[in-house]
Amino acid sequence: MKILVINPGSTSTKISVYDGEAPLFTQTIRHEAPDLARFARVMDQEGYRREMILKILKHHGIRLADLGAVIGRGGLLCPMPGGVYAVGPEMLDDLRSCRFGAHASNLGAILAHDLAAEVGIPALIADPVVVDELGPLARYSGHPDIKRRSIFHALNHKAVARRVAQELGRPYEELRLIVAHLGGGVSVGAHELGRVVDVNNALDGDGPFSPERSGGLPAGDVVGWCFAPGASEADIRRKITGGGGLFAYLGTANGLEIEKRIHGGDEPAREAREAMAYQTAKEIGAMGAVLGGQVDAVILTGGLMHDRELARLIRARVAFLGPVMIHAGEDEMTALAQAAQRALADPESIRPYPPRFQTVSI
């Protein structure tokens, strides 16, 4: 059964068509700045991106009637358990109104619905970044005014965990795994019997630092930032997300450039990379405690795991927890296609939105 996969980004839309497990094609549509400048809001780009997708499908000889389903990258929605969700009116309302935040990924479900509705096939999303399966104790931050939020690379976490479960010959729902995704941000999650019961907020100020994000900073010093002369909220947020991590220490977040500097004898670059590995390993160790030391495997994934030395540094510190398995990269398109195939094989597994699920209040 052919599946159309749609993954919108801020300046591109990636689409794929899969026939079963095999991709027929994958193409990235680049959106030039002048084209996007015509739209006041990202949500206004719906019609423009839809026509671009239809042109690519026509070029490849794919008709909407050839498809069994369309699945889009999930956007900013209410907290929800992991799984595959049907796109319906309430989800569309939340995405179009940007009730939970504005991001290009919000268009994924909207575009999937637009195209699927033309031929009466399912429109789906799977494992958006707001997947929330935290246990009640994991929600405590230390002050009731602030609750820990589950925002992480849920799609790749879940996909790679299922892949490792197949390699181990056991169901994902029977395993205790620690998954560390290292990309622009770093998220480390404790997967217990099919649920991510604890994970750091990889977006804006929790867990290890990454190429562009500061991770968990000493709170007292952040207060000092806030009251420094001329400080603005935008400047501080930029230090935390986008201007933190390796970028703040080294002036670049480019992994190839940093690797070149290290090979050239740049000691600060070597130490900063090792410190990132150290913090990631420390977070993995913390998730080992969450799982009570019962760890079937530690999985290292994400784009940064193509850096073998970084992977070696992390593995050396966490191998005592259990087998360390490396799955470099982040194949979001395949993960979405596989989620759609699982859902079509078992339609009762497709969840409604909003989910019949409430986060635990503190």
N, C-alpha and C positions, 0 to 999 in steps of 0.2 A: 504494500500500500504506500503510495507516494505521500510524503509529508513536506509542506512548505514551512521553512523556519525563517523567522524575521527577528533580527537583533539590531535595533536602532541605537546609534551613538550620537554624540553631540554634533559631529561633522560627517557622519557616514551612516549608511544602513547596510548591514551585511545580510544577505539572503542565501539560503541553500534549499535545494530540493533533494530529499532522500527517497530512495526506493528500498524499503526495508532498512537494513543497516548501512547500505552503500550510498554515498553522496553522488548524485548525478552531476551536480555542479555547485560551486560556492562562488559568490561574487560580492565584492564590496563596492557599493555605490558611494562615491565621494561627493559631498555637497559643498560647493564652493561658497565662500563668504558672501559674495554679492547675491547669490540665490537665497541664502538664508536670511540676509538682511531685509528681505521683503516682508518678513513675518515678525510681528511684534513679540510673539510668544512662541516657544517651541511647540506648544500644542496646536498652533495655527498651521503647522507644517504637514498636517495629516494628509490633505489632498495631494500636495506636491509629492510627498514620499510615496503615496499609493500609486500615482501614475508612473513614477520611476520604476517601482517594483513590477508593474504590469508590463512595461516595455522590456525589462530583462526576461521575464517569463516568456513573452512572445518571441524574443530573440532565440531562446533555447527550445522553442517548440513545446512549451508546457502550457496547457489550458487549465483553468481553475477546475473544470469538470474532471480533470485527470487526478485530482487530489483527494485524499481521504480525510485530511485535517490540515489546519494551519495552526502553528504554535508560535507565540511571540515571547520575547524576553519580558519577564514580569517587571513591572515598575514599582513605584513607591505606593504601597497600599497599607491596609491595616495589618498589624502583626498576625501571622498565620502559621500553622504547622506546615512542614514540608509536604510536597506532593504536587499533583497536577490539578489545576483548577479550570473550570469552564468559565469562559468570558461571558458575562451577562450584563444586564442594565446597571446593577448597583456598582459593579467593578468599573464599568465605563464612566459612570457619573463621578466616581472617586478619582479616576485618572484624569478625566477632562477638566475637572475643577481643581486638580492638584491639591486635593484635600490633605494629603499626607506629604506633599512636597512636589516640586517641579523638576523633572529630569527627562531627557530624551527617551530613556527606557520606558516611560509611561506610554509612548506611542506603540510599543510592541503589541500589547493586547488590543489596542484600538485598531491598528492596521490588520491584525489577524482577524478580528471580527468583521471589518469592512469587506475583506476578500472572501472569507468563509461564508458570509451571509448571502453572497451572490449565488452560491450553488448549494446552499443548505447543508454544509458539513460542519463538524465541530471546530470551534475556535478555543484555543487553550493557552495557558501559561504554565510554567513549572518553576518551583523553587526560587522565587524572587529574593532579593537581598534582605527583605524584611521577615524571612522565615524566623519564627520565634517558637522554640521548644524548650526554653530555659526552665529549669527547676525553680521552685520558690526561693531556695536559699541563694541561687545565683543572681537573683534580682536585687539583692541588697547592695547598695553602694557604700554605705557608711553614714548616710544622712537621708531621712525620709523625703526631703525635697527633691532628691535626685535618684531616679531608678535606673539601673543598668539596662541598656537596650541591646537587643539582638540584631545587629546589622553586620553582615559578613558575606563572604563569597559562597553563598548557599548552593548555587547551582553546581559549581565545580566540586565543592565539598561532598555533596551527596553523590554526584556522578562518579567521582574517583573512589569513594568509599564502597559503592556498589561494585565497581570494577575489581577492587581488591578482594571483596567478599567472594566474587566468582573465582579469583585466583586461589583463595584459601579453601574453596569448596564448601562454603557455609553461607547461609542467608545473612544479609546485612543486619536483619532484625535480631540476630543472635549474637552479634559481635560487640566488643568494646574497642573502639578505635580512637586514636588521636590524629586529627587531620590538620596539618599546617599548610596554608596557602600563602605563598610569598610572591607578590606582584607589586603593583604600585602601593598597595597596603598589605599588611600581614594579618591574617586571621587564623587563630588556633582554636579548634573546637574539640570538645569531648563528645564523641558519638557513643551513646549507650543504648544498645538494643533498638537501633533504628531512629533514635532521636538525638539531636544536638543539645545536650542538657546544660552546657555552659560553653561560651565562646566570647572572646573579646570583641568589642565594637571596633572594627577595623577602619571605620571612616574618620572619626573625629576625636581621638584622644583616649585610647585604651590599648593596653597590650604593648608589643614590641614596636620600636620605631622601624621605618621602612625607607625605601628610596626617597619618598616625598612627604611622609607623615611622621609627626613627632612621637606618636604613641602616648603611653601614660607618662605624663610629666609631673614633677613634684608640685602639688597643688598650691603650696604657699608661694612659690616662685611665679606661678601663673597669675596669682593675685597681684603680685608686684608688677607684672606686665600690664595688667588692666588699669593700674593707677599711675603708670609712668606718664610724664608730661607728653601730651600729643597723642596718646594711645587711642586707637579706635577699635571697635569690635571687628571690623573687616581686616585690619592689620593683624590682630591676634589670631583670628581664624586662619589667616594665610600662613602664619607661623606653624600652626598645628597641622593644617592640611594643605599640601601643595608646596610649602616652603620649609618643611621640617626635614627630619631624618638625614639621610646621606646628603641631600641637597644643601641643608643648612651647614653641615660639617665640611663638605668638600666643594660646594659651589656647583655641583652637577648631580643628577640622578641617573645619568646614562651609564648603564652597566658596562658597556664596552670601553667607554672612556676610563672608568674607574679601574677596570681590569688592566688596561694599558698602563695606567699610572702605577699600579701595584707592581707590574712586571718591570717598570722602570726604576723601582726602588723607592717609591713614594710611601714612606712609613705611615703618615697620618691616614692615607687612603686604606692601607692594609689594616690598620687598627680599627678604623671605623667599620669596615666590612666585618671584621671579626666581632666587633661589639654588637652588630646587628644579629649575627649568628648566635652570640651569647644570649641576647635578650629573647630571641625566638626559642632557643633551647630551654631557657628558664620558664617561658610560658608553657611549653610542652610539658615540662616537669610539673607545673601547677595543675595541668589537666590530668596528669597521671594521678595526682592526689585526689582530684574530683572522682576518678574512676576507682579509687581505693587500691591502686596498684595493679588492678586486673586489666591488662592491656594486651589485646590480641595482636595489634600492629600499630606502629607509628607511620603515618603517610606524609611524605613531603611532596608538595605539588605547587603549581603556579609557574609563571615564566622565569622567575629567578632560579628555579631548580635546574635550569640549563647550565648554570654556573657550578661546575663540579666541585670546586674548592669550597664554595659556600655550603653546598650540600654535605661535603665531608666534615666541615667544622661543626655543623649541627648534629650530624649522625654521631660524631665522636662523643658528644655530651649526653645523648639521649638513648644510646643503644642499650643501656641497662634496663630500660623499660620494656623492651621486647623487640621483635623484628622491625627494622626500619626499611620501608619500601618507598622508592622514589618514582613518581609519575610526573615528569616535568611537563610544563605547558598547561594550557587551559583551553580545552576544546568545547566551547560553549555550544556551538552549533550541533555537534554530535550529541552532547548531553541533552539538549532540547529535543532532538529527533528521537532519541532513545526513550525519553520520558513520554513523548506522544505515542510511540509504538506500544509501550507498556499500558498506557491508558486505553488505547483502542482495543487491545487484547483483553482488557478487564474494565469495561465501561463503568462498573460500579465503583471503581477506585477513584473516579473523577469527582473532585470535591466541589461543592457550591461556594459561592462568595456572596456575602461575607461568611467566613467559616463559622460553624457552630462550636465556637471555641473562644474563651476569654483568657487574657493574660491574668496572672495572679497579682492581686493588689497587695501593697505593703502599707 
